[in-house]
Amino acid sequence: MGLVDLHCHLLWGLDDGVETSAEALAAARLLASLGFSDLAPSPHASPEMPSGDPEACDARRGELGALLAREGVSLALHRNAENKLDEAFLERAAGPGRRGIGASGRWALVELPFRQGVPALPDLVFRLQRLGVAPLFAHPERCAEFERPGRAEEVVRLGGALQLNLGSLVGLFGRSVGRLAQRLLDDGLYAVAATDLHHPDGADEWVPEALEALERRAGAAALARLLDEQPRRILAGEELP
Ligand SMILES: [Fe+2]
């Protein structure tokens, strides 16, 4: 067993992530070399992109699995999608169209707008819980709503979980995003860390740097919790302690 990446865009040609199977293979090889054993590629569940079609994503994940097996890259792949948290998602979440994480689908990776506030956030989390969906918020440090004091704590208290983008720790998204990421990390508010990898270029530098930065700041036990123990609980559809 190794590290688990619950947020990456390695299903080529479906969203704004990798464009070719060769790029997907290069990214997967890199992650395997850094100690990852499980990936849950998370194509955008957006109607404007081919990745809006869950069947196309399932088919491409099958192709990626076959490619990795052929090339001797040992990585288990799991079902996942990155969902915009809006009314359409809430409607889908109520039925069989829910695109959750792993076989259980109890947890769903959701994202908020980067620059726009979402004042109704606590209500959205509450409504999701009633539908049996536990939200894992992608990169809150990049989203304006989480700049609001107390918002991250509140979402966690309501049963949501937060996912750190590793790149935020090494300046990939600028200084203010980096500062918020450090604050949320120091306060123990993240449940999961992930790469949100979109292409392999430069990743051989920033991903290992970010893993080091995480360990330096939070310690080895926190790294194991954020990239192994907790993501496995989410894949299994378990509650987080
Ligand atoms: Fe993403």
py3Dmol code that shows the C-alpha trace and the ligand (Angstrom):
import py3Dmol

protein = """\
ATOM      1  CA  MET A   1       0.000   0.000   0.000  1.00  0.00           C
ATOM      2  CA  GLY A   2       1.133   3.532  -0.610  1.00  0.00           C
ATOM      3  CA  LEU A   3      -0.191   7.029  -1.085  1.00  0.00           C
ATOM      4  CA  VAL A   4      -3.625   7.771  -2.535  1.00  0.00           C
ATOM      5  CA  ASP A   5      -4.421  10.667  -4.894  1.00  0.00           C
ATOM      6  CA  LEU A   6      -8.116  11.572  -4.728  1.00  0.00           C
ATOM      7  CA  HIS A   7      -7.834  14.532  -7.105  1.00  0.00           C
ATOM      8  CA  CYS A   8      -6.066  14.416 -10.473  1.00  0.00           C
ATOM      9  CA  HIS A   9      -6.962  14.819 -14.136  1.00  0.00           C
ATOM     10  CA  LEU A  10      -5.326  11.868 -15.873  1.00  0.00           C
ATOM     11  CA  LEU A  11      -8.184  10.658 -18.083  1.00  0.00           C
ATOM     12  CA  TRP A  12      -6.846  12.110 -21.305  1.00  0.00           C
ATOM     13  CA  GLY A  13      -8.833  14.163 -23.798  1.00  0.00           C
ATOM     14  CA  LEU A  14     -11.946  14.583 -21.630  1.00  0.00           C
ATOM     15  CA  ASP A  15     -11.368  17.794 -19.685  1.00  0.00           C
ATOM     16  CA  ASP A  16      -8.648  20.404 -19.114  1.00  0.00           C
ATOM     17  CA  GLY A  17      -6.272  17.733 -17.802  1.00  0.00           C
ATOM     18  CA  VAL A  18      -3.804  15.597 -19.755  1.00  0.00           C
ATOM     19  CA  GLU A  19      -4.441  15.532 -23.488  1.00  0.00           C
ATOM     20  CA  THR A  20      -2.826  12.279 -24.602  1.00  0.00           C
ATOM     21  CA  SER A  21      -2.294   8.758 -23.332  1.00  0.00           C
ATOM     22  CA  ALA A  22       1.469   9.438 -23.364  1.00  0.00           C
ATOM     23  CA  GLU A  23       0.998  12.369 -20.949  1.00  0.00           C
ATOM     24  CA  ALA A  24      -1.249  10.265 -18.730  1.00  0.00           C
ATOM     25  CA  LEU A  25       1.375   7.525 -18.667  1.00  0.00           C
ATOM     26  CA  ALA A  26       4.163   9.991 -17.811  1.00  0.00           C
ATOM     27  CA  ALA A  27       2.096  11.483 -14.969  1.00  0.00           C
ATOM     28  CA  ALA A  28       1.138   8.050 -13.636  1.00  0.00           C
ATOM     29  CA  ARG A  29       4.745   6.855 -13.751  1.00  0.00           C
ATOM     30  CA  LEU A  30       5.817   9.920 -11.792  1.00  0.00           C
ATOM     31  CA  LEU A  31       3.169   9.406  -9.111  1.00  0.00           C
ATOM     32  CA  ALA A  32       4.039   5.698  -8.800  1.00  0.00           C
ATOM     33  CA  SER A  33       7.731   6.616  -8.430  1.00  0.00           C
ATOM     34  CA  LEU A  34       6.825   9.004  -5.594  1.00  0.00           C
ATOM     35  CA  GLY A  35       5.075   6.272  -3.637  1.00  0.00           C
ATOM     36  CA  PHE A  36       1.486   6.482  -4.828  1.00  0.00           C
ATOM     37  CA  SER A  37      -0.360   3.178  -5.117  1.00  0.00           C
ATOM     38  CA  ASP A  38      -3.912   4.403  -5.767  1.00  0.00           C
ATOM     39  CA  LEU A  39      -5.357   7.124  -7.967  1.00  0.00           C
ATOM     40  CA  ALA A  40      -8.927   8.299  -8.276  1.00  0.00           C
ATOM     41  CA  PRO A  41      -8.797  10.440 -11.439  1.00  0.00           C
ATOM     42  CA  SER A  42     -11.394  13.184 -11.060  1.00  0.00           C
ATOM     43  CA  PRO A  43     -12.589  14.486 -14.447  1.00  0.00           C
ATOM     44  CA  HIS A  44     -14.782  17.595 -14.274  1.00  0.00           C
ATOM     45  CA  ALA A  45     -18.441  16.561 -14.141  1.00  0.00           C
ATOM     46  CA  SER A  46     -19.299  19.479 -16.377  1.00  0.00           C
ATOM     47  CA  PRO A  47     -21.787  19.382 -19.260  1.00  0.00           C
ATOM     48  CA  GLU A  48     -19.503  21.627 -21.367  1.00  0.00           C
ATOM     49  CA  MET A  49     -16.768  18.987 -21.452  1.00  0.00           C
ATOM     50  CA  PRO A  50     -16.703  15.376 -22.692  1.00  0.00           C
ATOM     51  CA  SER A  51     -16.003  14.452 -19.048  1.00  0.00           C
ATOM     52  CA  GLY A  52     -19.616  15.437 -18.327  1.00  0.00           C
ATOM     53  CA  ASP A  53     -20.466  11.950 -19.601  1.00  0.00           C
ATOM     54  CA  PRO A  54     -19.794   9.399 -16.832  1.00  0.00           C
ATOM     55  CA  GLU A  55     -19.709   6.515 -19.317  1.00  0.00           C
ATOM     56  CA  ALA A  56     -16.959   8.179 -21.336  1.00  0.00           C
ATOM     57  CA  CYS A  57     -14.988   8.602 -18.093  1.00  0.00           C
ATOM     58  CA  ASP A  58     -15.504   4.974 -17.059  1.00  0.00           C
ATOM     59  CA  ALA A  59     -14.352   3.833 -20.500  1.00  0.00           C
ATOM     60  CA  ARG A  60     -11.253   6.031 -20.414  1.00  0.00           C
ATOM     61  CA  ARG A  61     -10.402   4.869 -16.898  1.00  0.00           C
ATOM     62  CA  GLY A  62     -10.548   1.309 -18.237  1.00  0.00           C
ATOM     63  CA  GLU A  63      -8.180   2.292 -21.063  1.00  0.00           C
ATOM     64  CA  LEU A  64      -5.798   3.940 -18.598  1.00  0.00           C
ATOM     65  CA  GLY A  65      -5.852   0.821 -16.423  1.00  0.00           C
ATOM     66  CA  ALA A  66      -5.028  -1.374 -19.420  1.00  0.00           C
ATOM     67  CA  LEU A  67      -2.216   0.983 -20.463  1.00  0.00           C
ATOM     68  CA  LEU A  68      -0.694   0.957 -16.964  1.00  0.00           C
ATOM     69  CA  ALA A  69      -0.889  -2.840 -16.794  1.00  0.00           C
ATOM     70  CA  ARG A  70       0.810  -3.130 -20.207  1.00  0.00           C
ATOM     71  CA  GLU A  71       3.553  -0.722 -19.162  1.00  0.00           C
ATOM     72  CA  GLY A  72       4.088  -2.356 -15.763  1.00  0.00           C
ATOM     73  CA  VAL A  73       3.004   0.684 -13.736  1.00  0.00           C
ATOM     74  CA  SER A  74       1.458  -0.577 -10.535  1.00  0.00           C
ATOM     75  CA  LEU A  75      -1.408   1.763  -9.644  1.00  0.00           C
ATOM     76  CA  ALA A  76      -4.979   0.933  -8.681  1.00  0.00           C
ATOM     77  CA  LEU A  77      -7.598   3.226 -10.238  1.00  0.00           C
ATOM     78  CA  HIS A  78     -10.864   4.278  -8.622  1.00  0.00           C
ATOM     79  CA  ARG A  79     -14.002   6.027  -9.813  1.00  0.00           C
ATOM     80  CA  ASN A  80     -14.288   9.747  -9.131  1.00  0.00           C
ATOM     81  CA  ALA A  81     -15.325  13.120 -10.554  1.00  0.00           C
ATOM     82  CA  GLU A  82     -14.890  16.776  -9.656  1.00  0.00           C
ATOM     83  CA  ASN A  83     -18.349  18.268  -9.269  1.00  0.00           C
ATOM     84  CA  LYS A  84     -19.369  21.925  -9.207  1.00  0.00           C
ATOM     85  CA  LEU A  85     -21.458  22.327  -6.073  1.00  0.00           C
ATOM     86  CA  ASP A  86     -24.638  23.821  -7.550  1.00  0.00           C
ATOM     87  CA  GLU A  87     -28.345  23.036  -7.810  1.00  0.00           C
ATOM     88  CA  ALA A  88     -27.744  20.660 -10.740  1.00  0.00           C
ATOM     89  CA  PHE A  89     -25.316  18.672  -8.593  1.00  0.00           C
ATOM     90  CA  LEU A  90     -27.839  18.512  -5.768  1.00  0.00           C
ATOM     91  CA  GLU A  91     -30.439  17.158  -8.186  1.00  0.00           C
ATOM     92  CA  ARG A  92     -28.061  14.504  -9.522  1.00  0.00           C
ATOM     93  CA  ALA A  93     -26.888  13.653  -6.016  1.00  0.00           C
ATOM     94  CA  ALA A  94     -30.413  12.646  -5.080  1.00  0.00           C
ATOM     95  CA  GLY A  95     -30.499   9.908  -7.730  1.00  0.00           C
ATOM     96  CA  PRO A  96     -28.383   7.351  -9.553  1.00  0.00           C
ATOM     97  CA  GLY A  97     -26.533  10.118 -11.449  1.00  0.00           C
ATOM     98  CA  ARG A  98     -24.390  10.890  -8.416  1.00  0.00           C
ATOM     99  CA  ARG A  99     -20.699  10.886  -9.273  1.00  0.00           C
ATOM    100  CA  GLY A 100     -18.962  10.081  -6.027  1.00  0.00           C
ATOM    101  CA  ILE A 101     -15.576   8.787  -4.931  1.00  0.00           C
ATOM    102  CA  GLY A 102     -14.810   5.070  -5.156  1.00  0.00           C
ATOM    103  CA  ALA A 103     -17.247   2.190  -5.356  1.00  0.00           C
ATOM    104  CA  SER A 104     -19.400   3.395  -2.464  1.00  0.00           C
ATOM    105  CA  GLY A 105     -19.790   6.936  -3.808  1.00  0.00           C
ATOM    106  CA  ARG A 106     -20.751   8.128  -0.338  1.00  0.00           C
ATOM    107  CA  TRP A 107     -18.196  10.926  -0.529  1.00  0.00           C
ATOM    108  CA  ALA A 108     -18.190  13.331  -3.472  1.00  0.00           C
ATOM    109  CA  LEU A 109     -15.399  15.683  -4.544  1.00  0.00           C
ATOM    110  CA  VAL A 110     -16.981  19.123  -4.934  1.00  0.00           C
ATOM    111  CA  GLU A 111     -15.592  22.507  -5.887  1.00  0.00           C
ATOM    112  CA  LEU A 112     -16.742  26.068  -5.275  1.00  0.00           C
ATOM    113  CA  PRO A 113     -16.109  29.078  -7.525  1.00  0.00           C
ATOM    114  CA  PHE A 114     -12.625  30.548  -7.151  1.00  0.00           C
ATOM    115  CA  ARG A 115     -13.585  34.220  -6.935  1.00  0.00           C
ATOM    116  CA  GLN A 116     -17.238  34.257  -5.969  1.00  0.00           C
ATOM    117  CA  GLY A 117     -18.624  33.862  -2.469  1.00  0.00           C
ATOM    118  CA  VAL A 118     -21.214  31.183  -1.670  1.00  0.00           C
ATOM    119  CA  PRO A 119     -23.151  32.571   1.305  1.00  0.00           C
ATOM    120  CA  ALA A 120     -25.519  29.563   1.302  1.00  0.00           C
ATOM    121  CA  LEU A 121     -22.644  27.111   1.855  1.00  0.00           C
ATOM    122  CA  PRO A 122     -23.740  25.747   5.260  1.00  0.00           C
ATOM    123  CA  ASP A 123     -27.214  25.113   3.857  1.00  0.00           C
ATOM    124  CA  LEU A 124     -25.733  23.284   0.838  1.00  0.00           C
ATOM    125  CA  VAL A 125     -23.654  21.052   3.114  1.00  0.00           C
ATOM    126  CA  PHE A 126     -26.709  20.335   5.231  1.00  0.00           C
ATOM    127  CA  ARG A 127     -28.822  19.430   2.174  1.00  0.00           C
ATOM    128  CA  LEU A 128     -26.084  17.138   0.864  1.00  0.00           C
ATOM    129  CA  GLN A 129     -25.901  15.329   4.181  1.00  0.00           C
ATOM    130  CA  ARG A 130     -29.651  14.722   4.029  1.00  0.00           C
ATOM    131  CA  LEU A 131     -29.159  13.129   0.614  1.00  0.00           C
ATOM    132  CA  GLY A 132     -26.517  10.828   2.085  1.00  0.00           C
ATOM    133  CA  VAL A 133     -23.634  12.633   0.357  1.00  0.00           C
ATOM    134  CA  ALA A 134     -20.547  13.630   2.329  1.00  0.00           C
ATOM    135  CA  PRO A 135     -18.770  16.485   0.508  1.00  0.00           C
ATOM    136  CA  LEU A 136     -14.996  16.606   0.135  1.00  0.00           C
ATOM    137  CA  PHE A 137     -14.183  20.206  -0.837  1.00  0.00           C
ATOM    138  CA  ALA A 138     -11.465  20.490  -3.452  1.00  0.00           C
ATOM    139  CA  HIS A 139      -8.740  23.074  -2.736  1.00  0.00           C
ATOM    140  CA  PRO A 140     -10.670  25.381  -0.342  1.00  0.00           C
ATOM    141  CA  GLU A 141      -7.519  27.529  -0.137  1.00  0.00           C
ATOM    142  CA  ARG A 142      -8.212  28.595  -3.749  1.00  0.00           C
ATOM    143  CA  CYS A 143     -11.862  29.527  -3.154  1.00  0.00           C
ATOM    144  CA  ALA A 144     -13.017  32.978  -2.011  1.00  0.00           C
ATOM    145  CA  GLU A 145     -15.726  31.583   0.262  1.00  0.00           C
ATOM    146  CA  PHE A 146     -13.117  29.925   2.489  1.00  0.00           C
ATOM    147  CA  GLU A 147     -11.318  33.231   3.033  1.00  0.00           C
ATOM    148  CA  ARG A 148     -14.260  34.153   5.244  1.00  0.00           C
ATOM    149  CA  PRO A 149     -13.183  33.727   8.884  1.00  0.00           C
ATOM    150  CA  GLY A 150     -14.572  30.575  10.460  1.00  0.00           C
ATOM    151  CA  ARG A 151     -15.965  29.148   7.216  1.00  0.00           C
ATOM    152  CA  ALA A 152     -13.593  26.179   6.970  1.00  0.00           C
ATOM    153  CA  GLU A 153     -14.174  25.260  10.622  1.00  0.00           C
ATOM    154  CA  GLU A 154     -17.924  25.476  10.111  1.00  0.00           C
ATOM    155  CA  VAL A 155     -17.930  23.217   7.047  1.00  0.00           C
ATOM    156  CA  VAL A 156     -15.870  20.606   8.882  1.00  0.00           C
ATOM    157  CA  ARG A 157     -18.164  20.824  11.904  1.00  0.00           C
ATOM    158  CA  LEU A 158     -21.158  20.193   9.608  1.00  0.00           C
ATOM    159  CA  GLY A 159     -19.571  16.965   8.342  1.00  0.00           C
ATOM    160  CA  GLY A 160     -17.768  18.195   5.233  1.00  0.00           C
ATOM    161  CA  ALA A 161     -14.071  17.526   4.641  1.00  0.00           C
ATOM    162  CA  LEU A 162     -11.364  19.669   3.040  1.00  0.00           C
ATOM    163  CA  GLN A 163      -8.774  18.646   0.437  1.00  0.00           C
ATOM    164  CA  LEU A 164      -5.458  20.487   0.184  1.00  0.00           C
ATOM    165  CA  ASN A 165      -3.888  20.949  -3.239  1.00  0.00           C
ATOM    166  CA  LEU A 166      -0.247  20.006  -2.677  1.00  0.00           C
ATOM    167  CA  GLY A 167       0.815  22.660  -5.178  1.00  0.00           C
ATOM    168  CA  SER A 168      -0.584  25.377  -2.920  1.00  0.00           C
ATOM    169  CA  LEU A 169       2.299  24.699  -0.519  1.00  0.00           C
ATOM    170  CA  VAL A 170       4.951  25.478  -3.134  1.00  0.00           C
ATOM    171  CA  GLY A 171       3.478  28.623  -4.636  1.00  0.00           C
ATOM    172  CA  LEU A 172       1.690  27.109  -7.632  1.00  0.00           C
ATOM    173  CA  PHE A 173      -1.328  29.373  -7.076  1.00  0.00           C
ATOM    174  CA  GLY A 174       0.306  32.448  -5.579  1.00  0.00           C
ATOM    175  CA  ARG A 175       1.134  33.766  -2.146  1.00  0.00           C
ATOM    176  CA  SER A 176      -2.293  34.398  -0.662  1.00  0.00           C
ATOM    177  CA  VAL A 177      -3.485  30.894  -1.601  1.00  0.00           C
ATOM    178  CA  GLY A 178      -0.277  29.534  -0.053  1.00  0.00           C
ATOM    179  CA  ARG A 179      -0.888  31.451   3.161  1.00  0.00           C
ATOM    180  CA  LEU A 180      -4.454  30.205   3.517  1.00  0.00           C
ATOM    181  CA  ALA A 181      -3.289  26.637   2.821  1.00  0.00           C
ATOM    182  CA  GLN A 182      -0.676  26.906   5.557  1.00  0.00           C
ATOM    183  CA  ARG A 183      -3.224  28.296   7.997  1.00  0.00           C
ATOM    184  CA  LEU A 184      -5.742  25.509   7.307  1.00  0.00           C
ATOM    185  CA  LEU A 185      -2.949  22.929   7.536  1.00  0.00           C
ATOM    186  CA  ASP A 186      -1.602  24.329  10.806  1.00  0.00           C
ATOM    187  CA  ASP A 187      -5.128  24.327  12.246  1.00  0.00           C
ATOM    188  CA  GLY A 188      -5.567  20.647  11.335  1.00  0.00           C
ATOM    189  CA  LEU A 189      -8.565  21.354   9.115  1.00  0.00           C
ATOM    190  CA  TYR A 190      -7.555  19.309   6.065  1.00  0.00           C
ATOM    191  CA  ALA A 191      -8.692  15.692   5.828  1.00  0.00           C
ATOM    192  CA  VAL A 192      -6.900  14.923   2.569  1.00  0.00           C
ATOM    193  CA  ALA A 193      -4.060  16.177   0.378  1.00  0.00           C
ATOM    194  CA  ALA A 194      -4.000  15.551  -3.375  1.00  0.00           C
ATOM    195  CA  THR A 195      -2.107  16.635  -6.469  1.00  0.00           C
ATOM    196  CA  ASP A 196      -4.917  18.017  -8.703  1.00  0.00           C
ATOM    197  CA  LEU A 197      -2.385  17.145 -11.411  1.00  0.00           C
ATOM    198  CA  HIS A 198      -3.452  18.385 -14.866  1.00  0.00           C
ATOM    199  CA  HIS A 199      -0.289  17.674 -16.868  1.00  0.00           C
ATOM    200  CA  PRO A 200       3.091  16.085 -16.266  1.00  0.00           C
ATOM    201  CA  ASP A 201       5.231  19.086 -17.330  1.00  0.00           C
ATOM    202  CA  GLY A 202       7.207  20.297 -14.339  1.00  0.00           C
ATOM    203  CA  ALA A 203       5.411  17.894 -12.007  1.00  0.00           C
ATOM    204  CA  ASP A 204       8.611  15.910 -11.464  1.00  0.00           C
ATOM    205  CA  GLU A 205       9.835  19.026  -9.639  1.00  0.00           C
ATOM    206  CA  TRP A 206       6.830  20.484  -7.849  1.00  0.00           C
ATOM    207  CA  VAL A 207       5.117  17.313  -6.649  1.00  0.00           C
ATOM    208  CA  PRO A 208       8.139  15.958  -4.730  1.00  0.00           C
ATOM    209  CA  GLU A 209       8.876  19.481  -3.449  1.00  0.00           C
ATOM    210  CA  ALA A 210       5.298  19.788  -2.214  1.00  0.00           C
ATOM    211  CA  LEU A 211       5.415  16.398  -0.486  1.00  0.00           C
ATOM    212  CA  GLU A 212       8.587  17.541   1.284  1.00  0.00           C
ATOM    213  CA  ALA A 213       7.023  20.873   2.200  1.00  0.00           C
ATOM    214  CA  LEU A 214       3.996  19.084   3.666  1.00  0.00           C
ATOM    215  CA  GLU A 215       6.161  16.784   5.751  1.00  0.00           C
ATOM    216  CA  ARG A 216       8.353  19.662   6.915  1.00  0.00           C
ATOM    217  CA  ARG A 217       5.398  21.750   8.025  1.00  0.00           C
ATOM    218  CA  ALA A 218       2.994  19.115   9.395  1.00  0.00           C
ATOM    219  CA  GLY A 219       5.182  16.071  10.085  1.00  0.00           C
ATOM    220  CA  ALA A 220       5.371  12.526   8.748  1.00  0.00           C
ATOM    221  CA  ALA A 221       2.317  11.335  10.678  1.00  0.00           C
ATOM    222  CA  ALA A 222       0.187  14.098   9.148  1.00  0.00           C
ATOM    223  CA  LEU A 223       1.459  13.245   5.674  1.00  0.00           C
ATOM    224  CA  ALA A 224       0.407   9.617   6.174  1.00  0.00           C
ATOM    225  CA  ARG A 225      -2.958  10.712   7.499  1.00  0.00           C
ATOM    226  CA  LEU A 226      -3.657  13.124   4.613  1.00  0.00           C
ATOM    227  CA  LEU A 227      -2.373  10.964   1.770  1.00  0.00           C
ATOM    228  CA  ASP A 228      -3.004   7.420   2.954  1.00  0.00           C
ATOM    229  CA  GLU A 229      -5.254   6.796   5.957  1.00  0.00           C
ATOM    230  CA  GLN A 230      -8.006   9.349   5.364  1.00  0.00           C
ATOM    231  CA  PRO A 231      -8.254   8.967   1.563  1.00  0.00           C
ATOM    232  CA  ARG A 232      -8.623   5.213   2.065  1.00  0.00           C
ATOM    233  CA  ARG A 233     -11.467   5.794   4.508  1.00  0.00           C
ATOM    234  CA  ILE A 234     -13.125   8.048   1.940  1.00  0.00           C
ATOM    235  CA  LEU A 235     -12.686   5.457  -0.810  1.00  0.00           C
ATOM    236  CA  ALA A 236     -14.290   2.874   1.475  1.00  0.00           C
ATOM    237  CA  GLY A 237     -17.204   5.230   2.187  1.00  0.00           C
ATOM    238  CA  GLU A 238     -16.383   5.422   5.877  1.00  0.00           C
ATOM    239  CA  GLU A 239     -16.843   8.306   8.255  1.00  0.00           C
ATOM    240  CA  LEU A 240     -13.742  10.263   9.188  1.00  0.00           C
ATOM    241  CA  PRO A 241     -12.682  10.241  12.839  1.00  0.00           C
TER     242      PRO A 241
END
"""
ligand_1 = """\
1
LIG
Fe -9.353 19.427 -10.270
"""
view = py3Dmol.view(width=600, height=400)
view.addModel(protein, "pdb")
view.setStyle({"model": 0}, {"cartoon": {"style": "trace"}})
view.addModel(ligand_1, "xyz")
view.setStyle({"model": 1}, {"stick": {}})
view.zoomTo()
view.show()
